[in-house]
């Protein structure tokens, strides 16, 4: 199994913190955000390579980090993939970055995709178990508890088997507080669909758009994230995450 960590954004809302440091490398409770992500994914087991896809501005930062992380925890192998972008005007977008890694690294394996700024309070071995049982695309979901918050994310409904029956990115009139988050599973046999999505000229940004395109074509299941989840998009959420995770 392979993992792609999405880390090619420029996080302009967090300036000046992210002018010289990529958001996933900002510290939360004493260690880089991305360390929390990997520490929670590692118990899934069977992960033989982690691809960190980033941009030309921060590729060197992530290579230094990866070398240091591997020196401390030698079981994981990393490849830092530079997508060649230099700012928001020429970025590939999240789905574009996934496709770029698939193509340039010749990935042909089951795949977990996660955003490098997604913080989980719990370890995620049950996600791996669920994904292997389904052998189908899986979207992690979380109850944000607020309909206004949902408007920033996506609206989702499922059937009795937790299969997606409706998905809308950035909904104007959401009816549920459950949203899909940036943690995905794509088994090997579905990777051609990602290539098809890009080949058809669909929007390469916002990874949820791929799910929105995918679920009418093949079964996509959902898995509820345990504990707390934080999407670090502002100085306020970064400060809040520091308090919460430091107190764990």
N, C-alpha and C positions, 0 to 999 in steps of 0.2 A: 504494500500500500504506500502511496505517495501523499504528501501534503503540500498544498500551495498556500503560502501566507501572502495575502494582498497587502503590499506596503509601498505602493508607488504614488500615493497622494502627496500633496504639498501642505495640507492642513493649514490653510491661510487664516482660518478662524482662530487659530491658536498663536498667531504671531504676537509677540516676537519670539516666543518659546521655540517655534518650529522653523525659524529662519536659518538656523545652523544645525538643527538636529531633527531627524524624522520623528513623527509622532510616536510610532511604536517603540522607539528607544527612549522616550521620556520616562523617568522613574515613577513608579507607583509602589508605595510601601517599600521603598528601598531597593527595588530592582526594575529593570526595563519592562515596560508593558508587555513586550513580545515574550519575555521569559515566562510571565504568568500564562500566556496563551499556550506555549509549548509544554510547560509543566503540567497543564490540565489535559492536554491531548495525548501526551506520552503514554499514560496508562492504558490507552486503547490497544497498544501492542501491535506488532507487525508492520510498523512504519519504518521503511528502510531508507527514505530520503525526504528531506524537507526543502522545498524550493521557496526562497524568499524573493518575490518579484518586486523590484523597486525601480527607481529612476536614475538617470545619470548623475543627478546632484548628490544622491545619498548612497549610491552603490558601495562606495568605499567605507562609509559608516557601518553598513550592514555586514560587510566582509570582516571588518575588525571585530564586530560583535560576535559573528558566527564562529570565528576562530577562537575567541575567548570562551564562548558557551561550550563549544566542543571540547576544549581543553578541560573544562570542569566536569562535563557529562559526556564521556566519549562514546556513548551508545548511539548517538544520533549523527547522521551525516547531512551536511547542508550544501546547497548550491545557491549562491546569490545570482539572480538573473536581472541584468540591467535592460530595461525595456527601451532605452535610448531617449526617453522624453526628458525635457529640461524644465518645463513649467506647465501650467494648466492649459496653455494654448495648443500644445502638441501631445498631450497625454493620450494613452491608448484606451483608457477606461478600464474598469474592473474586469468585465467580460473579455475585452480585448487583451488584457494582461494574462488571463487564464489561457486564452487561445495561443498567445505568444509563447507561453511556457510549454504548452502541449506540442507546438510545432518545433521550437528550437531545441527542446530537450528530449524530443522523441518519447514522450510519456505514453506508455501503453499499459496502464495498471489502474486498479481501483484508486479513487482520488477523493481526498478531503480538501475542501477549500474553506479558508477562514480569514477574516479580516484581522490584520495585525493590531488593531485597536479595540478588539472585543475582549472584555474582561469577564471571566466567569469566576464565581466564588467556589465552585465545586469541580472536582476532577470528572472527566467525561468518558470513562470506560464503557458506560452503558450506551453511549451514542454509537460506539464501534460495534457493540453486540447487536443493537437494533439494525444498523446498516447492513451488517453481514447477513442477518436473518432475512431482511427484505430483498437484498440484491437488486435494489432499485434506487433511483434518486431519492434523497432524503433532505428535507429542510428543517433545521432546528427552529423552534418557535418559543416565544416568551410572552407572558402576559404583562404588558406595561401598565395596566390598571387605569388608563386614562385615554378617552377617545381623541382628545386633542393631540396627545403624543403620537397616536397611530398615524395621524396625517403626515408626519415626518417619515414614516416607514412604509408599511403596506398593510392592506386588509386581506384577511384570509379566512376561508371556511373549509371544513373537512367533513367527510362522511364518518360512519361508525367504525371504519377501519383506519382512521387517521390519514386517509388519502385526500389530497387537495381537490376540492370541487370548485373553488373560486379563489382568484388571486388578483389583486389590483395594487400596483405601485402608486404611492403617494395619493391615497384616496381622499376625495373631498367630503364624503359623507359616510365614514366608517360606522359599522354597527356592532363591532366586537373590539375588545382591547387586546386580542391576541395578534401578534405580528411575527412574521418570519424575520430571522436575523441572519447575519453574515457568517453562518456555519452550514456548510453543504456537504453532501456526499454524492459522488457520481461514480457508479461502478464502471468498470472498464468497457462494458458493452454499450454504454451510453455516450462515450466520449465523441463518437462521430456526430452526435446531435449538436454538440458545442461547436464543432467545426461548421456544421450546416447553418447554425444560427448566424455565425459571422459571415459565411459565404453569401447568405441571402441579404446582407447589408443592414441587418437589424442594429439597434442602438447598442454600442459596445460598453456603455457605462451602466452603473447601478446593477450589481449582480442579481438582484431580485427580478430584473426584466427577463433574465434567462429562464427563471422558474415560471414566470407568467407565460412565456412562449412554450415552455416544455410540457406543463401539466395537461393541456388538451391532447398532446401527442403520445404521452406515455405516463404510466402511473407515477406520481410523486408523493411520497409519504412525509409525515411530519413527526417530529420528536420533541417533546417538551423539555426545555432546559431546566435542570434543578437549581435551587438556590437563587443567587442574584446574578444579574447580567448588567454590564455597563457598556454603553456605546460612548466612547470618549470623543465628544465633538466640540467641547468648549472648555474654557478655563474652569468654569463652575463644576462641570461633571468630573474634570480631572481632580479638582480639590476634594470633591465628595468621595471619589474613588479612593484617594489617598487616605482619607479618614476611615472609610469602611474597611479597606484591606489591611491597613496598619493595625486595626483592632481585632483582626481575625484570630 
